[in-house]
Amino acid sequence: MAASPDGAEFLRTVDLLLDLHDSSAFALDNPLQRFWRDLNVGACHAQLSTYLTTENHGLLVTGAGAPVQVG
């Protein structure tokens, strides 16, 4: 649960870099575009999902149930 907010902040940082580089950042031969694409695919992993970690934190804090297991 601790790594999820860091991952979201990292995604926002890379998105800001893309905004600063304008549309040329999305050229297929641009390393920043490839990094952005790979990072976003990796961020879709369930273990890094902020939604799942928020739900599990709420379940643990309130005692409403066991944390949701993925996989």
All heavy atoms as TSV, in Angstrom:
chain	resi	resn	atom	element	x	y	z
A	1	MET	N	N	0.819	-1.185	0.000
A	1	MET	CA	C	0.000	0.000	0.000
A	1	MET	C	C	0.864	1.251	0.000
A	1	MET	O	O	0.442	2.285	-0.483
A	1	MET	CB	C	-0.943	0.006	1.198
A	1	MET	CG	C	-2.041	-1.017	1.030
A	1	MET	SD	S	-3.412	-1.097	2.196
A	1	MET	CE	C	-2.958	-0.375	3.672
A	2	ALA	N	N	2.047	1.152	0.518
A	2	ALA	CA	C	2.904	2.333	0.607
A	2	ALA	C	C	3.456	2.752	-0.753
A	2	ALA	O	O	3.715	3.928	-0.979
A	2	ALA	CB	C	4.053	2.065	1.571
A	3	ALA	N	N	3.622	1.819	-1.668
A	3	ALA	CA	C	4.222	2.143	-2.967
A	3	ALA	C	C	3.228	2.770	-3.933
A	3	ALA	O	O	3.630	3.462	-4.866
A	3	ALA	CB	C	4.807	0.886	-3.591
A	4	SER	N	N	1.956	2.567	-3.729
A	4	SER	CA	C	0.953	3.041	-4.672
A	4	SER	C	C	0.954	4.552	-4.871
A	4	SER	O	O	0.949	5.017	-6.007
A	4	SER	CB	C	-0.417	2.548	-4.225
A	4	SER	OG	O	-1.385	2.895	-5.159
A	5	PRO	N	N	0.962	5.370	-3.817
A	5	PRO	CA	C	0.999	6.821	-4.030
A	5	PRO	C	C	2.281	7.286	-4.731
A	5	PRO	O	O	2.248	8.231	-5.521
A	5	PRO	CB	C	0.914	7.411	-2.623
A	5	PRO	CG	C	0.324	6.336	-1.794
A	5	PRO	CD	C	0.783	5.049	-2.404
A	6	ASP	N	N	3.392	6.619	-4.475
A	6	ASP	CA	C	4.640	6.979	-5.150
A	6	ASP	C	C	4.542	6.720	-6.636
A	6	ASP	O	O	5.009	7.520	-7.450
A	6	ASP	CB	C	5.817	6.189	-4.564
A	6	ASP	CG	C	6.098	6.561	-3.118
A	6	ASP	OD1	O	5.723	7.682	-2.707
A	6	ASP	OD2	O	6.678	5.728	-2.407
A	7	GLY	N	N	3.918	5.621	-7.010
A	7	GLY	CA	C	3.739	5.300	-8.417
A	7	GLY	C	C	2.859	6.329	-9.116
A	7	GLY	O	O	3.139	6.740	-10.245
A	8	ALA	N	N	1.792	6.765	-8.444
A	8	ALA	CA	C	0.904	7.774	-9.020
A	8	ALA	C	C	1.639	9.101	-9.190
A	8	ALA	O	O	1.461	9.790	-10.205
A	8	ALA	CB	C	-0.325	7.949	-8.136
A	9	GLU	N	N	2.461	9.465	-8.240
A	9	GLU	CA	C	3.244	10.706	-8.350
A	9	GLU	C	C	4.249	10.613	-9.495
A	9	GLU	O	O	4.479	11.591	-10.224
A	9	GLU	CB	C	3.968	10.990	-7.033
A	9	GLU	CG	C	4.689	12.313	-7.000
A	9	GLU	CD	C	3.761	13.503	-7.111
A	9	GLU	OE1	O	2.595	13.412	-6.689
A	9	GLU	OE2	O	4.204	14.542	-7.632
A	10	PHE	N	N	4.849	9.451	-9.665
A	10	PHE	CA	C	5.797	9.246	-10.760
A	10	PHE	C	C	5.089	9.391	-12.108
A	10	PHE	O	O	5.616	10.002	-13.036
A	10	PHE	CB	C	6.445	7.872	-10.611
A	10	PHE	CG	C	7.641	7.659	-11.479
A	10	PHE	CD1	C	8.678	8.572	-11.504
A	10	PHE	CD2	C	7.735	6.538	-12.276
A	10	PHE	CE1	C	9.787	8.372	-12.314
A	10	PHE	CE2	C	8.832	6.328	-13.088
A	10	PHE	CZ	C	9.859	7.259	-13.109
A	11	LEU	N	N	3.879	8.841	-12.234
A	11	LEU	CA	C	3.102	8.985	-13.466
A	11	LEU	C	C	2.794	10.448	-13.754
A	11	LEU	O	O	2.902	10.901	-14.902
A	11	LEU	CB	C	1.802	8.192	-13.370
A	11	LEU	CG	C	1.899	6.691	-13.525
A	11	LEU	CD1	C	0.575	6.029	-13.166
A	11	LEU	CD2	C	2.302	6.333	-14.930
A	12	ARG	N	N	2.407	11.198	-12.728
A	12	ARG	CA	C	2.122	12.623	-12.920
A	12	ARG	C	C	3.372	13.382	-13.359
A	12	ARG	O	O	3.303	14.286	-14.185
A	12	ARG	CB	C	1.555	13.233	-11.640
A	12	ARG	CG	C	0.098	12.891	-11.422
A	12	ARG	CD	C	-0.522	13.716	-10.311
A	12	ARG	NE	N	0.034	13.416	-9.007
A	12	ARG	CZ	C	-0.392	12.451	-8.215
A	12	ARG	NH1	N	-1.387	11.681	-8.605
A	12	ARG	NH2	N	0.147	12.245	-7.034
A	13	THR	N	N	4.518	12.991	-12.832
A	13	THR	CA	C	5.772	13.644	-13.201
A	13	THR	C	C	6.108	13.398	-14.668
A	13	THR	O	O	6.483	14.325	-15.396
A	13	THR	CB	C	6.921	13.134	-12.308
A	13	THR	OG1	O	6.576	13.379	-10.947
A	13	THR	CG2	C	8.222	13.819	-12.635
A	14	VAL	N	N	5.950	12.171	-15.117
A	14	VAL	CA	C	6.235	11.858	-16.517
A	14	VAL	C	C	5.219	12.542	-17.432
A	14	VAL	O	O	5.571	13.029	-18.505
A	14	VAL	CB	C	6.268	10.328	-16.736
A	14	VAL	CG1	C	6.391	9.988	-18.202
A	14	VAL	CG2	C	7.417	9.727	-15.949
A	15	ASP	N	N	3.964	12.631	-17.007
A	15	ASP	CA	C	2.969	13.360	-17.792
A	15	ASP	C	C	3.348	14.830	-17.928
A	15	ASP	O	O	3.181	15.429	-18.994
A	15	ASP	CB	C	1.586	13.240	-17.158
A	15	ASP	CG	C	0.946	11.885	-17.385
A	15	ASP	OD1	O	1.387	11.163	-18.301
A	15	ASP	OD2	O	0.001	11.554	-16.644
A	16	LEU	N	N	3.881	15.416	-16.876
A	16	LEU	CA	C	4.337	16.804	-16.930
A	16	LEU	C	C	5.495	16.961	-17.910
A	16	LEU	O	O	5.543	17.923	-18.688
A	16	LEU	CB	C	4.751	17.284	-15.539
A	16	LEU	CG	C	5.279	18.710	-15.451
A	16	LEU	CD1	C	4.225	19.711	-15.910
A	16	LEU	CD2	C	5.726	19.020	-14.039
A	17	LEU	N	N	6.412	16.016	-17.910
A	17	LEU	CA	C	7.515	16.057	-18.879
A	17	LEU	C	C	6.989	16.024	-20.308
A	17	LEU	O	O	7.494	16.746	-21.175
A	17	LEU	CB	C	8.460	14.870	-18.657
A	17	LEU	CG	C	9.457	14.992	-17.524
A	17	LEU	CD1	C	10.181	13.671	-17.335
A	17	LEU	CD2	C	10.437	16.109	-17.796
A	18	LEU	N	N	5.981	15.204	-20.547
A	18	LEU	CA	C	5.397	15.141	-21.887
A	18	LEU	C	C	4.738	16.458	-22.261
A	18	LEU	O	O	4.852	16.914	-23.397
A	18	LEU	CB	C	4.386	14.000	-21.977
A	18	LEU	CG	C	4.989	12.620	-22.129
A	18	LEU	CD1	C	3.914	11.548	-22.000
A	18	LEU	CD2	C	5.694	12.481	-23.452
A	19	ASP	N	N	4.051	17.075	-21.310
A	19	ASP	CA	C	3.438	18.379	-21.583
A	19	ASP	C	C	4.491	19.425	-21.929
A	19	ASP	O	O	4.290	20.245	-22.821
A	19	ASP	CB	C	2.633	18.854	-20.377
A	19	ASP	CG	C	1.338	18.081	-20.190
A	19	ASP	OD1	O	0.911	17.405	-21.147
A	19	ASP	OD2	O	0.767	18.168	-19.096
A	20	LEU	N	N	5.605	19.387	-21.246
A	20	LEU	CA	C	6.668	20.362	-21.491
A	20	LEU	C	C	7.345	20.160	-22.843
A	20	LEU	O	O	7.859	21.102	-23.436
A	20	LEU	CB	C	7.707	20.298	-20.378
A	20	LEU	CG	C	7.222	20.753	-19.003
A	20	LEU	CD1	C	8.279	20.468	-17.949
A	20	LEU	CD2	C	6.856	22.218	-19.022
A	21	HIS	N	N	7.339	18.928	-23.341
A	21	HIS	CA	C	7.990	18.634	-24.620
A	21	HIS	C	C	7.048	18.774	-25.809
A	21	HIS	O	O	7.434	18.510	-26.939
A	21	HIS	CB	C	8.606	17.229	-24.596
A	21	HIS	CG	C	9.914	17.189	-23.913
A	21	HIS	ND1	N	10.013	17.029	-22.557
A	21	HIS	CD2	C	11.173	17.321	-24.380
A	21	HIS	CE1	C	11.290	17.043	-22.212
A	21	HIS	NE2	N	12.010	17.222	-23.311
A	22	ASP	N	N	5.799	19.156	-25.560
A	22	ASP	CA	C	4.825	19.387	-26.621
A	22	ASP	C	C	4.538	18.089	-27.392
A	22	ASP	O	O	4.861	17.004	-26.939
A	22	ASP	CB	C	5.310	20.501	-27.544
A	22	ASP	CG	C	4.169	21.223	-28.235
A	22	ASP	OD1	O	3.015	21.020	-27.839
A	22	ASP	OD2	O	4.448	22.006	-29.164
A	23	SER	N	N	3.960	18.194	-28.555
A	23	SER	CA	C	3.528	17.000	-29.294
A	23	SER	C	C	4.699	16.175	-29.828
A	23	SER	O	O	4.541	15.000	-30.142
A	23	SER	CB	C	2.605	17.390	-30.438
A	23	SER	OG	O	3.286	18.227	-31.348
A	24	SER	N	N	5.886	16.767	-29.925
A	24	SER	CA	C	7.042	16.009	-30.420
A	24	SER	C	C	7.417	14.874	-29.471
A	24	SER	O	O	8.085	13.923	-29.878
A	24	SER	CB	C	8.239	16.926	-30.630
A	24	SER	OG	O	8.668	17.467	-29.392
A	25	ALA	N	N	6.971	14.941	-28.230
A	25	ALA	CA	C	7.273	13.882	-27.272
A	25	ALA	C	C	6.595	12.572	-27.649
A	25	ALA	O	O	7.031	11.509	-27.222
A	25	ALA	CB	C	6.845	14.302	-25.866
A	26	PHE	N	N	5.543	12.643	-28.470
A	26	PHE	CA	C	4.809	11.433	-28.843
A	26	PHE	C	C	5.305	10.800	-30.133
A	26	PHE	O	O	4.715	9.829	-30.606
A	26	PHE	CB	C	3.316	11.734	-28.945
A	26	PHE	CG	C	2.691	11.965	-27.596
A	26	PHE	CD1	C	2.433	13.241	-27.151
A	26	PHE	CD2	C	2.378	10.892	-26.778
A	26	PHE	CE1	C	1.868	13.458	-25.903
A	26	PHE	CE2	C	1.822	11.094	-25.538
A	26	PHE	CZ	C	1.562	12.381	-25.091
A	27	ALA	N	N	6.369	11.315	-30.698
A	27	ALA	CA	C	6.943	10.693	-31.888
A	27	ALA	C	C	7.406	9.279	-31.533
A	27	ALA	O	O	7.938	9.035	-30.444
A	27	ALA	CB	C	8.118	11.515	-32.398
A	28	LEU	N	N	7.189	8.350	-32.438
A	28	LEU	CA	C	7.486	6.948	-32.147
A	28	LEU	C	C	8.959	6.699	-31.840
A	28	LEU	O	O	9.290	5.754	-31.116
A	28	LEU	CB	C	7.040	6.061	-33.308
A	28	LEU	CG	C	5.533	5.965	-33.502
A	28	LEU	CD1	C	5.212	5.110	-34.719
A	28	LEU	CD2	C	4.859	5.426	-32.264
A	29	ASP	N	N	9.857	7.514	-32.367
A	29	ASP	CA	C	11.284	7.295	-32.108
A	29	ASP	C	C	11.783	8.077	-30.890
A	29	ASP	O	O	12.967	8.036	-30.574
A	29	ASP	CB	C	12.116	7.652	-33.344
A	29	ASP	CG	C	11.964	9.111	-33.737
A	29	ASP	OD1	O	10.987	9.751	-33.295
A	29	ASP	OD2	O	12.812	9.596	-34.503
A	30	ASN	N	N	10.883	8.751	-30.184
A	30	ASN	CA	C	11.276	9.527	-29.004
A	30	ASN	C	C	11.352	8.603	-27.785
A	30	ASN	O	O	10.376	7.939	-27.441
A	30	ASN	CB	C	10.255	10.637	-28.755
A	30	ASN	CG	C	10.712	11.613	-27.698
A	30	ASN	OD1	O	11.327	11.240	-26.712
A	30	ASN	ND2	N	10.393	12.873	-27.906
A	31	PRO	N	N	12.485	8.548	-27.097
A	31	PRO	CA	C	12.612	7.679	-25.915
A	31	PRO	C	C	11.625	8.035	-24.806
A	31	PRO	O	O	11.168	7.149	-24.078
A	31	PRO	CB	C	14.046	7.903	-25.439
A	31	PRO	CG	C	14.759	8.500	-26.589
A	31	PRO	CD	C	13.737	9.216	-27.419
A	32	LEU	N	N	11.264	9.303	-24.688
A	32	LEU	CA	C	10.315	9.709	-23.653
A	32	LEU	C	C	8.943	9.083	-23.891
A	32	LEU	O	O	8.284	8.636	-22.959
A	32	LEU	CB	C	10.209	11.239	-23.614
A	32	LEU	CG	C	9.332	11.842	-22.529
A	32	LEU	CD1	C	9.793	11.392	-21.145
A	32	LEU	CD2	C	9.338	13.354	-22.626
A	33	GLN	N	N	8.523	9.014	-25.151
A	33	GLN	CA	C	7.247	8.403	-25.494
A	33	GLN	C	C	7.257	6.924	-25.132
A	33	GLN	O	O	6.296	6.395	-24.573
A	33	GLN	CB	C	6.964	8.592	-26.994
A	33	GLN	CG	C	5.664	7.984	-27.470
A	33	GLN	CD	C	5.786	6.534	-27.907
A	33	GLN	OE1	O	4.880	5.754	-27.673
A	33	GLN	NE2	N	6.887	6.125	-28.496
A	34	ARG	N	N	8.332	6.246	-25.451
A	34	ARG	CA	C	8.411	4.812	-25.128
A	34	ARG	C	C	8.406	4.596	-23.617
A	34	ARG	O	O	7.766	3.678	-23.111
A	34	ARG	CB	C	9.664	4.208	-25.758
A	34	ARG	CG	C	9.562	4.104	-27.263
A	34	ARG	CD	C	10.669	3.241	-27.856
A	34	ARG	NE	N	12.015	3.628	-27.447
A	34	ARG	CZ	C	12.782	4.505	-28.110
A	34	ARG	NH1	N	12.324	5.087	-29.201
A	34	ARG	NH2	N	13.988	4.776	-27.691
A	35	PHE	N	N	9.112	5.455	-22.884
A	35	PHE	CA	C	9.146	5.351	-21.425
A	35	PHE	C	C	7.756	5.598	-20.854
A	35	PHE	O	O	7.290	4.873	-19.976
A	35	PHE	CB	C	10.159	6.357	-20.866
A	35	PHE	CG	C	10.288	6.302	-19.379
A	35	PHE	CD1	C	10.908	5.230	-18.765
A	35	PHE	CD2	C	9.794	7.317	-18.592
A	35	PHE	CE1	C	11.025	5.166	-17.387
A	35	PHE	CE2	C	9.907	7.269	-17.222
A	35	PHE	CZ	C	10.520	6.196	-16.623
A	36	TRP	N	N	7.060	6.618	-21.366
A	36	TRP	CA	C	5.711	6.948	-20.909
A	36	TRP	C	C	4.762	5.783	-21.153
A	36	TRP	O	O	3.984	5.410	-20.287
A	36	TRP	CB	C	5.229	8.205	-21.634
A	36	TRP	CG	C	3.798	8.536	-21.398
A	36	TRP	CD1	C	3.260	9.173	-20.318
A	36	TRP	CD2	C	2.702	8.254	-22.274
A	36	TRP	NE1	N	1.905	9.304	-20.462
A	36	TRP	CE2	C	1.538	8.743	-21.663
A	36	TRP	CE3	C	2.606	7.634	-23.510
A	36	TRP	CZ2	C	0.287	8.633	-22.250
A	36	TRP	CZ3	C	1.357	7.523	-24.098
A	36	TRP	CH2	C	0.221	8.021	-23.464
A	37	ARG	N	N	4.847	5.192	-22.353
A	37	ARG	CA	C	3.980	4.075	-22.706
A	37	ARG	C	C	4.240	2.876	-21.795
A	37	ARG	O	O	3.313	2.284	-21.237
A	37	ARG	CB	C	4.209	3.687	-24.166
A	37	ARG	CG	C	3.310	2.567	-24.643
A	37	ARG	CD	C	3.721	2.074	-26.018
A	37	ARG	NE	N	5.079	1.553	-25.956
A	37	ARG	CZ	C	6.017	1.783	-26.861
A	37	ARG	NH1	N	5.771	2.558	-27.892
A	37	ARG	NH2	N	7.217	1.254	-26.742
A	38	ASP	N	N	5.504	2.518	-21.609
A	38	ASP	CA	C	5.846	1.367	-20.766
A	38	ASP	C	C	5.457	1.601	-19.311
A	38	ASP	O	O	4.969	0.693	-18.628
A	38	ASP	CB	C	7.336	1.064	-20.867
A	38	ASP	CG	C	7.744	0.585	-22.248
A	38	ASP	OD1	O	6.859	0.205	-23.038
A	38	ASP	OD2	O	8.958	0.600	-22.541
A	39	LEU	N	N	5.655	2.809	-18.836
A	39	LEU	CA	C	5.298	3.146	-17.459
A	39	LEU	C	C	3.794	3.023	-17.236
A	39	LEU	O	O	3.348	2.489	-16.221
A	39	LEU	CB	C	5.776	4.560	-17.129
A	39	LEU	CG	C	5.476	5.071	-15.737
A	39	LEU	CD1	C	6.206	4.227	-14.696
A	39	LEU	CD2	C	5.887	6.521	-15.613
A	40	ASN	N	N	3.004	3.494	-18.185
A	40	ASN	CA	C	1.553	3.417	-18.042
A	40	ASN	C	C	1.040	1.985	-18.129
A	40	ASN	O	O	0.080	1.636	-17.444
A	40	ASN	CB	C	0.864	4.308	-19.083
A	40	ASN	CG	C	0.818	5.739	-18.620
A	40	ASN	OD1	O	-0.053	6.103	-17.851
A	40	ASN	ND2	N	1.770	6.535	-19.061
A	41	VAL	N	N	1.662	1.160	-18.942
A	41	VAL	CA	C	1.271	-0.257	-18.995
A	41	VAL	C	C	1.600	-0.917	-17.653
A	41	VAL	O	O	0.783	-1.648	-17.091
A	41	VAL	CB	C	1.969	-0.984	-20.164
A	41	VAL	CG1	C	1.810	-2.488	-20.042
A	41	VAL	CG2	C	1.419	-0.485	-21.484
A	42	GLY	N	N	2.776	-0.645	-17.114
A	42	GLY	CA	C	3.153	-1.208	-15.817
A	42	GLY	C	C	2.271	-0.715	-14.690
A	42	GLY	O	O	1.975	-1.449	-13.742
A	43	ALA	N	N	1.816	0.520	-14.791
A	43	ALA	CA	C	0.974	1.091	-13.737
A	43	ALA	C	C	-0.406	0.448	-13.690
A	43	ALA	O	O	-1.117	0.583	-12.696
A	43	ALA	CB	C	0.844	2.594	-13.939
A	44	CYS	N	N	-0.788	-0.236	-14.749
A	44	CYS	CA	C	-2.085	-0.926	-14.766
A	44	CYS	C	C	-2.064	-2.202	-13.930
A	44	CYS	O	O	-3.110	-2.812	-13.717
A	44	CYS	CB	C	-2.475	-1.263	-16.202
A	44	CYS	SG	S	-2.855	0.190	-17.180
A	45	HIS	N	N	-0.901	-2.593	-13.461
A	45	HIS	CA	C	-0.782	-3.800	-12.643
A	45	HIS	C	C	-1.596	-3.623	-11.363
A	45	HIS	O	O	-1.579	-2.569	-10.741
A	45	HIS	CB	C	0.687	-4.061	-12.301
A	45	HIS	CG	C	0.924	-5.408	-11.734
A	45	HIS	ND1	N	0.731	-5.689	-10.415
A	45	HIS	CD2	C	1.325	-6.561	-12.320
A	45	HIS	CE1	C	1.014	-6.957	-10.190
A	45	HIS	NE2	N	1.370	-7.502	-11.334
A	46	ALA	N	N	-2.318	-4.644	-10.988
A	46	ALA	CA	C	-3.227	-4.558	-9.838
A	46	ALA	C	C	-2.515	-4.185	-8.540
A	46	ALA	O	O	-3.093	-3.516	-7.685
A	46	ALA	CB	C	-3.958	-5.882	-9.669
A	47	GLN	N	N	-1.268	-4.598	-8.376
A	47	GLN	CA	C	-0.561	-4.299	-7.138
A	47	GLN	C	C	-0.236	-2.814	-7.004
A	47	GLN	O	O	0.044	-2.329	-5.906
A	47	GLN	CB	C	0.728	-5.122	-7.051
A	47	GLN	CG	C	0.491	-6.605	-7.008
A	47	GLN	CD	C	-0.342	-7.037	-5.818
A	47	GLN	OE1	O	-0.260	-6.455	-4.758
A	47	GLN	NE2	N	-1.156	-8.046	-6.007
A	48	LEU	N	N	-0.251	-2.081	-8.098
A	48	LEU	CA	C	0.043	-0.650	-8.056
A	48	LEU	C	C	-1.209	0.209	-8.166
A	48	LEU	O	O	-1.124	1.427	-8.189
A	48	LEU	CB	C	1.012	-0.279	-9.183
A	48	LEU	CG	C	2.371	-0.948	-9.125
A	48	LEU	CD1	C	3.204	-0.544	-10.332
A	48	LEU	CD2	C	3.097	-0.567	-7.841
A	49	SER	N	N	-2.371	-0.417	-8.235
A	49	SER	CA	C	-3.618	0.320	-8.383
A	49	SER	C	C	-3.952	1.077	-7.110
A	49	SER	O	O	-4.066	0.496	-6.034
A	49	SER	CB	C	-4.753	-0.647	-8.721
A	49	SER	OG	O	-5.992	0.014	-8.615
A	50	THR	N	N	-4.114	2.373	-7.213
A	50	THR	CA	C	-4.481	3.165	-6.037
A	50	THR	C	C	-5.897	2.849	-5.584
A	50	THR	O	O	-6.213	2.981	-4.409
A	50	THR	CB	C	-4.349	4.669	-6.320
A	50	THR	OG1	O	-5.156	5.011	-7.447
A	50	THR	CG2	C	-2.917	5.055	-6.573
A	51	TYR	N	N	-6.759	2.419	-6.511
A	51	TYR	CA	C	-8.126	2.094	-6.136
A	51	TYR	C	C	-8.160	0.864	-5.225
A	51	TYR	O	O	-8.866	0.841	-4.230
A	51	TYR	CB	C	-8.980	1.833	-7.384
A	51	TYR	CG	C	-8.999	3.003	-8.326
A	51	TYR	CD1	C	-8.417	2.928	-9.577
A	51	TYR	CD2	C	-9.583	4.209	-7.950
A	51	TYR	CE1	C	-8.429	4.007	-10.434
A	51	TYR	CE2	C	-9.592	5.297	-8.800
A	51	TYR	CZ	C	-9.014	5.190	-10.047
A	51	TYR	OH	O	-9.013	6.254	-10.888
A	52	LEU	N	N	-7.399	-0.143	-5.590
A	52	LEU	CA	C	-7.379	-1.369	-4.796
A	52	LEU	C	C	-6.750	-1.127	-3.421
A	52	LEU	O	O	-7.253	-1.610	-2.408
A	52	LEU	CB	C	-6.624	-2.473	-5.539
A	52	LEU	CG	C	-6.602	-3.844	-4.877
A	52	LEU	CD1	C	-8.011	-4.387	-4.704
A	52	LEU	CD2	C	-5.762	-4.809	-5.688
A	53	THR	N	N	-5.667	-0.373	-3.375
A	53	THR	CA	C	-5.031	-0.123	-2.079
A	53	THR	C	C	-5.913	0.746	-1.193
A	53	THR	O	O	-5.949	0.552	0.021
A	53	THR	CB	C	-3.653	0.536	-2.253
A	53	THR	OG1	O	-3.781	1.726	-3.017
A	53	THR	CG2	C	-2.672	-0.401	-2.919
A	54	THR	N	N	-6.650	1.689	-1.775
A	54	THR	CA	C	-7.567	2.515	-0.987
A	54	THR	C	C	-8.701	1.663	-0.416
A	54	THR	O	O	-9.070	1.802	0.758
A	54	THR	CB	C	-8.147	3.652	-1.848
A	54	THR	OG1	O	-7.074	4.446	-2.346
A	54	THR	CG2	C	-9.091	4.518	-1.051
A	55	GLU	N	N	-9.232	0.774	-1.237
A	55	GLU	CA	C	-10.287	-0.110	-0.760
A	55	GLU	C	C	-9.783	-1.021	0.350
A	55	GLU	O	O	-10.435	-1.184	1.386
A	55	GLU	CB	C	-10.823	-0.961	-1.907
A	55	GLU	CG	C	-11.936	-1.895	-1.485
A	55	GLU	CD	C	-12.489	-2.722	-2.632
A	55	GLU	OE1	O	-12.167	-2.437	-3.790
A	55	GLU	OE2	O	-13.253	-3.660	-2.340
A	56	ASN	N	N	-8.609	-1.605	0.176
A	56	ASN	CA	C	-8.051	-2.490	1.199
A	56	ASN	C	C	-7.761	-1.723	2.485
A	56	ASN	O	O	-7.986	-2.244	3.582
A	56	ASN	CB	C	-6.792	-3.175	0.689
A	56	ASN	CG	C	-7.113	-4.344	-0.217
A	56	ASN	OD1	O	-8.220	-4.871	-0.188
A	56	ASN	ND2	N	-6.151	-4.740	-1.028
A	57	HIS	N	N	-7.281	-0.509	2.372
A	57	HIS	CA	C	-7.010	0.295	3.572
A	57	HIS	C	C	-8.311	0.556	4.325
A	57	HIS	O	O	-8.364	0.433	5.552
A	57	HIS	CB	C	-6.334	1.609	3.190
A	57	HIS	CG	C	-5.953	2.433	4.368
A	57	HIS	ND1	N	-6.724	3.469	4.805
A	57	HIS	CD2	C	-4.897	2.355	5.202
A	57	HIS	CE1	C	-6.159	4.013	5.868
A	57	HIS	NE2	N	-5.037	3.357	6.129
A	58	GLY	N	N	-9.373	0.898	3.591
A	58	GLY	CA	C	-10.670	1.121	4.233
A	58	GLY	C	C	-11.203	-0.129	4.913
A	58	GLY	O	O	-11.759	-0.057	6.013
A	59	LEU	N	N	-11.022	-1.275	4.279
A	59	LEU	CA	C	-11.473	-2.527	4.886
A	59	LEU	C	C	-10.706	-2.830	6.167
A	59	LEU	O	O	-11.282	-3.282	7.163
A	59	LEU	CB	C	-11.319	-3.685	3.892
A	59	LEU	CG	C	-12.288	-3.692	2.704
A	59	LEU	CD1	C	-11.873	-4.743	1.690
A	59	LEU	CD2	C	-13.707	-3.917	3.174
A	60	LEU	N	N	-9.403	-2.578	6.150
A	60	LEU	CA	C	-8.592	-2.850	7.341
A	60	LEU	C	C	-8.906	-1.883	8.480
A	60	LEU	O	O	-9.002	-2.287	9.638
A	60	LEU	CB	C	-7.107	-2.772	6.984
A	60	LEU	CG	C	-6.570	-3.900	6.106
A	60	LEU	CD1	C	-5.156	-3.575	5.635
A	60	LEU	CD2	C	-6.586	-5.214	6.867
A	61	VAL	N	N	-9.077	-0.613	8.153
A	61	VAL	CA	C	-9.321	0.398	9.184
A	61	VAL	C	C	-10.681	0.206	9.836
A	61	VAL	O	O	-10.826	0.318	11.051
A	61	VAL	CB	C	-9.194	1.821	8.586
A	61	VAL	CG1	C	-9.708	2.876	9.539
A	61	VAL	CG2	C	-7.754	2.105	8.224
A	62	THR	N	N	-11.694	-0.092	9.031
A	62	THR	CA	C	-13.047	-0.218	9.567
A	62	THR	C	C	-13.363	-1.611	10.093
A	62	THR	O	O	-14.348	-1.793	10.796
A	62	THR	CB	C	-14.095	0.129	8.493
A	62	THR	OG1	O	-13.968	-0.788	7.404
A	62	THR	CG2	C	-13.913	1.559	8.010
A	63	GLY	N	N	-12.542	-2.592	9.733
A	63	GLY	CA	C	-12.814	-3.961	10.141
A	63	GLY	C	C	-13.982	-4.556	9.385
A	63	GLY	O	O	-14.603	-5.514	9.834
A	64	ALA	N	N	-14.297	-3.991	8.213
A	64	ALA	CA	C	-15.458	-4.444	7.425
A	64	ALA	C	C	-15.206	-5.738	6.679
A	64	ALA	O	O	-16.133	-6.311	6.121
A	64	ALA	CB	C	-15.870	-3.342	6.443
A	65	GLY	N	N	-13.989	-6.189	6.637
A	65	GLY	CA	C	-13.714	-7.431	5.931
A	65	GLY	C	C	-12.238	-7.610	5.671
A	65	GLY	O	O	-11.418	-6.756	6.013
A	66	ALA	N	N	-11.920	-8.727	5.054
A	66	ALA	CA	C	-10.534	-9.020	4.717
A	66	ALA	C	C	-10.135	-8.247	3.466
A	66	ALA	O	O	-10.967	-7.944	2.615
A	66	ALA	CB	C	-10.366	-10.520	4.484
A	67	PRO	N	N	-8.859	-7.901	3.334
A	67	PRO	CA	C	-8.398	-7.212	2.129
A	67	PRO	C	C	-8.662	-8.034	0.878
A	67	PRO	O	O	-8.683	-9.258	0.915
A	67	PRO	CB	C	-6.883	-7.051	2.355
A	67	PRO	CG	C	-6.696	-7.170	3.819
A	67	PRO	CD	C	-7.783	-8.095	4.305
A	68	VAL	N	N	-8.893	-7.344	-0.217
A	68	VAL	CA	C	-9.155	-7.991	-1.497
A	68	VAL	C	C	-7.839	-8.563	-2.029
A	68	VAL	O	O	-6.831	-7.875	-2.073
A	68	VAL	CB	C	-9.729	-6.969	-2.509
A	68	VAL	CG1	C	-9.923	-7.610	-3.866
A	68	VAL	CG2	C	-11.021	-6.383	-1.993
A	69	GLN	N	N	-7.873	-9.833	-2.385
A	69	GLN	CA	C	-6.688	-10.490	-2.946
A	69	GLN	C	C	-6.813	-10.564	-4.460
A	69	GLN	O	O	-7.874	-10.855	-4.987
A	69	GLN	CB	C	-6.559	-11.916	-2.383
A	69	GLN	CG	C	-6.341	-11.971	-0.893
A	69	GLN	CD	C	-4.986	-11.419	-0.485
A	69	GLN	OE1	O	-4.013	-11.598	-1.186
A	69	GLN	NE2	N	-4.944	-10.731	0.630
A	70	VAL	N	N	-5.750	-10.271	-5.152
A	70	VAL	CA	C	-5.725	-10.337	-6.604
A	70	VAL	C	C	-4.837	-11.480	-7.023
A	70	VAL	O	O	-3.717	-11.620	-6.549
A	70	VAL	CB	C	-5.204	-9.017	-7.211
A	70	VAL	CG1	C	-5.136	-9.116	-8.719
A	70	VAL	CG2	C	-6.068	-7.864	-6.770
A	71	GLY	N	N	-5.329	-12.270	-7.954
A	71	GLY	CA	C	-4.521	-13.346	-8.498
A	71	GLY	C	C	-4.699	-14.613	-7.856
A	71	GLY	O	O	-4.750	-15.368	-7.160
